[in-house]
Amino acid sequence: MNITYESVAVSSRIRLARNFNDYPFPGMLIRSPHAKEQASEMVRTVHEELNALEEFDFYDVGTLTEARAAYLVERNLISRDLVRHSAISAALIAPDESISVMINEEDHIREQYFMRGYDLKKAYERITGIDDVIAESIPFAFDKEFGYLTACPTNLGTGLRASVMMFLPAVSRRGLMRRLASELNRLGLTVRGASGEGSGAEGDLFQVSNEVTLGFTETEILAAVEEALRIVVQFELRERERMKKEGGISLRDKVTRSYGILTNCCVLGMGEFMELVADVKLGIALGLLDCGRGLSALDDHIIAMRPANIDRLNGRTLTESERDAFRASETVAFLRKKGIFV
């Protein structure tokens, strides 16, 4: 991936939704008197098959502490729906966190592959290997006309959701997101906030993904998202140039002020942190700030500074004020260590 895409495409994710024959879908299963027995059968089988393939960390969601569950949700390794189904759900996660297999979320299986930057084809090839292994152990619910059967109709067909997390400060701040979203909708894609459906534009981060999976092949879906990415990157870069040209000294002042706060603060709330880091990332992308390590290190730092991640780093549950102080000190040290400077 070249530097042009790197400054816009933060990460890629492929997700497959699957259900098994002869088992009620999770929404019905959780109300069944045989829920625990049937859920245990599915969890045990999937666990055995995947561990024969490679090593995974196993999580029985029903035994997770609230803090541990929040940590995994913040890292997008499990979902809030999986936690809500804790009586019947589990997760298998690769040690490097590139693969997450959720059992009994909205569907029996939600397989996810994550990677930094953009390469959906590589991500798809990787997750299909996991998918094939699971399918060998328990047959998937499949219809010749409708394809893979899923709890939500929008996932019927391939069950494939291809998404790219994108950093879009120029489009967002120049009030052009509605225009971009309209163009993507015309192509059969959707744009959401960083945390998915219903979430806001935290840190100028947005997810672009296919809207439906029925009536399209996997190859067609990947090609559509790839075309959308090209359009979004070109649109964002064009608006960044306009922003830089029109912003002048005021834009440089905003970026350097944000950098100054982040490198000298004593208390830093999560909302302010996201706004200021987005300014610094924009400054790096526009060449107003220098960074020898690229933007990916900053993206990793954002995840590490979320509340449950901070608690895990400290080995205990902190108060909000303690987290804000920790976030400030860690960010000051991080920026100075990583060689980001005006």
Secondary structure, DSSP 8 states (H G I E B T S, - for coil): --HHHHTTEEEEEEEEEE-BTTS--HHHHTTSTTHHHHHHHHHHHHHHHHHHHS--EEEEGGG--HHHHHHHHHTTSS-HHHHHTTTT-EEEE-TTSSEEEEESSSSSEEEEEEEESS-HHHHHHHHHHHHHHHHHHS-B-EETTTEE--SSGGG-BS-EEEEEEEE-HHHHHTT-HHHHHHHHHHTTEEEEETTBTT---GGGEEEEEES--TT--HHHHHHHHHHHHHHHHHHHHHHHHHHHHHHHHHHHHHHHHHHHHHTT-S---HHHHHHHHHHHHHHHHTTSSEETT-SHHHHHHHHHTSHHHHHHHHTS---HHHHHHHHHHHHHHHHHHTTEE-
